[in-house]
Amino acid sequence: MALRHYTLDFNLSAPADCPSTVHGLQSIFQEQEMTETVHDTEGHGYLATFIGKNGRLVILRVHSHGLVTVDLQCCEGDNIAQVDNLLNALEKKLKSLLHGNIRRVKRLPALTRGAAVDRYWPTADGRLVEYDIDRVVYDEDSAYQNIKILHSQQFGNILILNGDVNLAESDLPYTQAIMGRGKENYTGKEVLILGGGDGGILAEAVKLKPEMITMVEISFQDAAFHVFLTHMRKACGSVLDKLKGDCYQVLVEDCVPVLKKYVEEGKTFDYVINDLTAVPISTAPEEDSTWEFLQLILDLSIKVLRPTGKYFTQGNCANLTEALALYEEQLGRLSCPVNFSKEVVCVPSYMELWVFYTVWKK
Amino acid sequence: MALRHYTLDFNLSAPADCPSTVHGLQSIFQEQEMTETVHDTEGHGYLATFIGKNGRLVILRVHSHGLVTVDLQCCEGDNIAQVDNLLNALEKKLKSLLHGNIRRVKRLPALTRGAAVDRYWPTADGRLVEYDIDRVVYDEDSAYQNIKILHSQQFGNILILNGDVNLAESDLPYTQAIMGRGKENYTGKEVLILGGGDGGILAEAVKLKPEMITMVEISFQDAAFHVFLTHMRKACGSVLDKLKGDCYQVLVEDCVPVLKKYVEEGKTFDYVINDLTAVPISTAPEEDSTWEFLQLILDLSIKVLRPTGKYFTQGNCANLTEALALYEEQLGRLSCPVNFSKEVVCVPSYMELWVFYTVWKK
């Protein structure tokens, strides 16, 4: 049983007259038979709590600096019409009590706290966003990570790895951006995909008649593979039904030793697409920190790139300019000098713009 | 001075042992020299409030059905590191006290309440979303509506009309969708734009070498025009610098009488693009309700459409399926029978998928 938490805030031009504001609301709380407690805030405005039936709680604060805030918490099963009526009554009364002094009234959609289905997945830049998630399709810890598939009415199934929104069935723009779709000619090319377990890139790439695609995805060692296959069907299509096709092979391995082997053998690719999760899931000692791991992958990837080849990867959300700058700094420190370009893309389920990189040898 | 409101919630497999949970947290509140009040909830779980220095307020609830919730409110100017430490201490202690019984720990980004810059603009389907808005560029009531221009780090300037996110400088996909860009050939065509005050459609349409574009926008009678011109420059370009160009004219009029005049005169168009705000801003008596107004505009628009012409408009967010169905029902009731198609588009600043309609005569 979850908690519904409503907020109602009044921004004022000047501090409210506290006694008249509080007195004016009293009849509403009395009608609701709520028990009032006035708290001593040691000079930090007026603060009272009201406890009503069914565990309803109202917190009224008249701040000394021109702000009145109301919180209302009730159980999810509480009578919504009654709760709305109470909030409406408080809003109406406060509007009349504070008339002429109001800059803004803000009543947000209620926060649902502790629900079976969690709808709040903050963006990479730390903003609060509520998704239209209506059911949990899958939620398990694998050997490598926590894998959730949550269903969104508008985005379809959303893959959430270790709490980060990874890809939704609506997110073809992500897949197209990370493979330079529309800008590159894949015909007859040799392609290496690092990660990409949801199958989206592979499914798009096979349509473009490349010579050969090699995809290296360690998480297929465990449940992840079957989860993607079952629940991310709109992203991966039927391409993952077999690990080998006319123009592709999927290696269920850690990509680092595979890349090292390719470097040794002198094997090269036209396109290397890095779609590994941002936080590495491998545990080899040399990959201690995220940055070191990123650097290692980058260095090896550039080494297996043909002179005219392109390396594609996702960067970060457009707002994390410091993290993006750090990444670009790193690009300047590779053993082989590179140039890069970037593109800002709207990925539907991300709720924030995302930066993608194309890197090539100087 | 705004209020920062933190929430920390523990979903449990079984109800928490209340006395040990409450007792285990007491040392933390004592260390903070907070004054405790335990409230009588008449059997609806444990509820205590704690008041600390600087007006800090903590609400601790141990619900009887396997949920523990913590609220922490502090002034915006409060010491963030201290507040984080307090929350971290509470989270750590609760994790150890509830060990083995925890299904989920959720600590959301803090809500900022009563701030000068309001970052919370719920979606059309009623979800809570926080934008990365960092400043208010413009905020005035015009004769027709409240006009806000808020600056977002990632989306650029966002136009908000009567509290609804209307268009951001990032939203070329909106403009392209509402004019059938990429699907229609505008060369040599006669185009009618209803509304479209931000100038985005006009700016795109003139690039496509039409014969003539007529745009009818009543809100240019007031401040709106100069607001768009100054602050939505990335959307409108330089096209609104003059109300008349080689292939376009802007009529600063109510579109209803203009449409009626065109019907009378037998004037027709290849494309009619309805970009009026969802809620009509005209006040003529025959347009009493939103639906009646929509119907009137639709009917007149279809009447001025050539037999091979297309009528384009935005519908609603993809999740409001009932409202979309109502609109489609209405399309079946026009005096001239029509067919329609729809497209779901990701408009960057909307934080939800949006439906666009193309309508043509049967």
Interface residues (C-beta under 8 A of the other chain):
Chain A: M1 A2 L3 H5 T7 D9 F10 N11 T35 T37 H39 D40 T41 E42 H44 G45 L47 T49 I51 K53 N54 G55 L57 I59 R61 H63 H65 G66 L67 T69 D71 Q73 C75 R104 K106 L108 P109 L111 R113 G114 D118 R119 Y120 P122 D125 G126 R127 L128 V129 E130 Y131 D132 Q153 Q154 F155 S170 P173 C317 A318 N319 C346 P348 M351 E352 L353
Chain B: M1 A2 L3 H5 T7 D9 F10 N11 T35 T37 H39 D40 T41 E42 H44 G45 L47 T49 I51 K53 N54 G55 L57 I59 R61 H63 H65 G66 L67 T69 D71 Q73 C75 R104 K106 L108 P109 L111 R113 G114 D118 R119 Y120 P122 D125 G126 R127 L128 V129 E130 Y131 D132 Q153 Q154 F155 S170 P173 C317 A318 N319 C346 P348 M351 E352 L353
